Amino acid sequence: MARYCEANCKLCRREGEKLFLKGARCYTEKCALERRKYAPGQHGQRLRRKVSAYGLQLREKQKIRRTYGLMEKQFHNYFKKADQKTGITGENLIQMLETRLDNMVYRLGFAPSRKSARQLVRHRHVTVNNRIVDIPSFQVKPKQVIKIKEKSKNLDLIHAALKEVGRGEELPWLRLNKAALEGELLEVPKRSEIPLTANEQLVVELYSK
């Protein structure tokens, strides 16, 4: 499967805001966006022209896609599924991305970033309802319990992630038990409860053309 292999910090600089792709580094002065508040590349420091409506839509799409670590085809497939469901397409899209297993592991604080969470899942350190699941895109359903496998509970990465500033906090739609290294999706989150600064309606407008 294709994956992004270049510098993650370039993505944050391109979008002009922190996407929290580097874990603990994003909370320190070493964050690339703190040191260079301009887009990457030789033209990054030039004054930006007025952005068109299409440009705004594209940037929102790229921001959401990069936040969740998806390639273009994957993201477009999520949009098509969200469009086929009843309800608001943009809200359906964000809910589907939030309930991916790798994102759930990240939201629970078991990994410093979604990329690390994806690695934990792929390396079979995570169980869902006591069954090992090694598919990062696995859709977690309400009342399903996500747990770190017993043999993996001593991993330094997990305990370090839970101690990081701004990580491991409980969201209203998640139940977290730090001592047992387990969590549960209580319900599908409402859009207002998801900590994502993006306008998904612009993505809907972009793909509806």
C-alpha positions as CSV (number, residue, x, y, z in Angstrom):
1,M,0.0,0.0,0.0
2,A,1.3,3.5,-0.9
3,R,2.3,5.7,2.0
4,Y,3.8,9.2,2.6
5,C,7.6,8.9,3.2
6,E,8.8,12.5,3.2
7,A,9.1,15.0,6.1
8,N,5.9,15.3,8.1
9,C,6.8,18.8,9.3
10,K,6.5,20.0,5.7
11,L,2.8,19.2,5.7
12,C,2.1,21.3,8.8
13,R,4.0,24.2,7.2
14,R,2.2,23.9,4.0
15,E,-1.2,24.0,5.8
16,G,-0.1,26.8,8.1
17,E,-1.1,25.1,11.3
18,K,-0.1,22.2,13.5
19,L,-1.5,18.8,12.4
20,F,0.3,17.0,15.3
21,L,2.1,14.5,13.1
22,K,5.3,14.3,15.1
23,G,4.0,13.5,18.6
24,A,5.8,15.1,21.5
25,R,7.9,17.3,19.1
26,C,4.7,19.3,18.1
27,Y,4.4,20.5,21.7
28,T,7.9,21.9,21.9
29,E,9.9,24.8,20.4
30,K,11.5,22.2,18.0
31,C,8.2,22.2,16.1
32,A,9.0,23.3,12.5
33,L,6.0,25.6,12.4
34,E,7.3,27.4,15.5
35,R,10.7,28.0,13.8
36,R,9.6,28.6,10.2
37,K,6.0,30.0,9.9
38,Y,6.0,29.9,6.1
39,A,5.3,27.3,3.5
40,P,8.2,24.9,2.4
41,G,10.1,25.3,-0.8
42,Q,12.0,28.1,-2.5
43,H,8.9,30.2,-2.9
44,G,7.6,29.6,0.6
45,Q,8.4,33.0,1.9
46,R,6.8,35.0,-0.9
47,L,3.7,36.9,-0.1
48,R,0.7,34.7,-0.9
49,R,-1.8,35.8,-3.5
50,K,-5.5,35.9,-2.7
51,V,-6.7,32.3,-2.5
52,S,-9.6,31.4,-4.8
53,A,-12.7,29.4,-3.7
54,Y,-11.2,26.3,-5.2
55,G,-7.9,26.9,-3.4
56,L,-9.7,27.1,-0.1
57,Q,-11.6,23.9,-0.8
58,L,-8.4,22.1,-1.8
59,R,-6.5,23.3,1.3
60,E,-9.3,22.0,3.6
61,K,-9.3,18.7,1.9
62,Q,-5.6,18.4,2.1
63,K,-5.6,19.4,5.7
64,I,-8.1,16.7,6.7
65,R,-6.5,14.0,4.6
66,R,-3.0,14.7,6.0
67,T,-4.3,14.9,9.6
68,Y,-5.6,11.4,9.4
69,G,-2.6,10.2,7.3
70,L,-4.5,9.0,4.2
71,M,-3.5,8.9,0.6
72,E,-5.7,10.6,-2.0
73,K,-7.5,7.5,-3.2
74,Q,-8.2,6.3,0.3
75,F,-9.7,9.7,1.3
76,H,-11.8,9.8,-1.8
77,N,-13.2,6.3,-1.1
78,Y,-14.2,7.5,2.4
79,F,-16.0,10.5,0.9
80,K,-17.9,8.2,-1.5
81,K,-19.0,6.0,1.4
82,A,-20.0,9.1,3.5
83,D,-22.0,10.4,0.6
84,Q,-24.0,7.2,0.3
85,K,-24.9,7.2,4.0
86,T,-28.0,9.0,5.4
87,G,-27.3,12.3,7.1
88,I,-24.9,15.2,6.5
89,T,-22.1,14.0,4.2
90,G,-19.3,16.1,5.8
91,E,-20.2,15.0,9.3
92,N,-20.4,11.3,8.1
93,L,-16.9,11.7,6.6
94,I,-15.3,13.0,9.8
95,Q,-17.1,10.4,12.0
96,M,-15.8,7.6,9.8
97,L,-12.2,8.9,10.0
98,E,-12.4,9.4,13.7
99,T,-13.6,5.8,14.3
100,R,-10.7,4.3,12.4
101,L,-8.8,2.0,14.8
102,D,-5.5,3.8,14.4
103,N,-7.2,7.1,15.2
104,M,-8.9,5.6,18.2
105,V,-5.5,4.3,19.6
106,Y,-4.2,7.9,19.1
107,R,-7.2,9.6,20.7
108,L,-6.9,7.2,23.7
109,G,-3.3,8.4,24.2
110,F,-1.6,5.0,23.6
111,A,0.6,6.5,20.8
112,P,2.1,10.0,20.4
113,S,0.9,10.3,16.8
114,R,-1.5,8.6,14.3
115,K,1.6,7.3,12.5
116,S,2.8,5.6,15.6
117,A,-0.7,4.3,16.4
118,R,-0.8,2.8,12.9
119,Q,2.4,1.0,13.6
120,L,1.2,-0.3,16.9
121,V,-1.9,-1.8,15.1
122,R,0.1,-3.2,12.2
123,H,2.5,-4.9,14.6
124,R,-0.4,-6.6,16.4
125,H,-0.1,-4.8,19.7
126,V,-3.8,-3.9,19.8
127,T,-7.0,-5.9,20.4
128,V,-10.6,-5.1,19.8
129,N,-13.0,-7.1,22.0
130,N,-10.1,-9.3,23.0
131,R,-9.3,-10.2,19.3
132,I,-6.1,-9.0,17.7
133,V,-6.8,-6.5,14.8
134,D,-3.9,-5.5,12.6
135,I,-5.9,-3.3,10.2
136,P,-5.4,0.4,10.9
137,S,-8.6,1.3,8.9
138,F,-10.8,-1.1,10.9
139,Q,-14.0,0.8,11.8
140,V,-14.6,0.7,15.6
141,K,-18.2,0.4,16.6
142,P,-19.8,1.7,19.8
143,K,-19.3,-0.5,22.9
144,Q,-16.3,-2.2,21.4
145,V,-13.3,-2.3,23.7
146,I,-9.8,-1.3,22.5
147,K,-7.0,-2.8,24.5
148,I,-3.2,-3.1,24.4
149,K,-2.3,-6.8,24.2
150,E,-1.0,-8.2,27.5
151,K,2.5,-9.0,26.2
152,S,2.8,-5.4,24.8
153,K,1.8,-3.5,28.0
154,N,5.4,-2.8,28.9
155,L,6.2,-0.9,25.7
156,D,8.0,2.4,26.5
157,L,6.3,4.2,23.6
158,I,2.8,3.6,25.1
159,H,3.7,4.8,28.6
160,A,5.6,7.8,27.3
161,A,2.7,8.8,25.1
162,L,0.3,8.7,28.1
163,K,2.5,11.1,30.0
164,E,2.8,13.7,27.3
165,V,1.3,17.1,27.8
166,G,-2.0,17.4,26.1
167,R,-2.4,13.7,25.4
168,G,-4.4,10.9,26.9
169,E,-7.3,13.1,28.0
170,E,-10.7,11.6,27.9
171,L,-13.2,12.8,25.3
172,P,-16.9,12.6,26.0
173,W,-17.4,9.7,23.5
174,L,-14.5,7.7,24.9
175,R,-13.9,5.8,28.1
176,L,-10.2,5.4,29.1
177,N,-8.7,3.2,31.7
178,K,-5.0,4.1,31.9
179,A,-4.2,1.5,34.5
180,A,-5.6,-1.4,32.3
181,L,-4.4,0.3,29.1
182,E,-7.9,-0.1,27.5
183,G,-10.6,2.2,26.2
184,E,-14.1,2.0,24.8
185,L,-16.0,3.9,22.1
186,L,-19.1,4.8,24.0
187,E,-21.0,6.3,20.9
188,V,-20.3,7.7,17.5
189,P,-19.0,11.2,18.2
190,K,-21.0,14.3,17.2
191,R,-19.1,16.7,15.0
192,S,-19.0,19.3,17.8
193,E,-17.3,16.9,20.1
194,I,-14.4,16.1,17.6
195,P,-11.3,18.3,18.2
196,L,-10.6,19.0,14.5
197,T,-10.2,22.5,13.2
198,A,-11.4,22.0,9.6
199,N,-14.4,22.9,7.5
200,E,-15.5,19.6,6.0
201,Q,-18.3,21.3,4.1
202,L,-15.6,22.8,1.7
203,V,-14.5,19.2,1.0
204,V,-18.1,18.3,0.1
205,E,-18.3,21.3,-2.3
206,L,-14.9,20.3,-3.8
207,Y,-16.0,16.7,-4.6
208,S,-19.5,17.8,-5.7
209,K,-18.2,19.7,-8.7
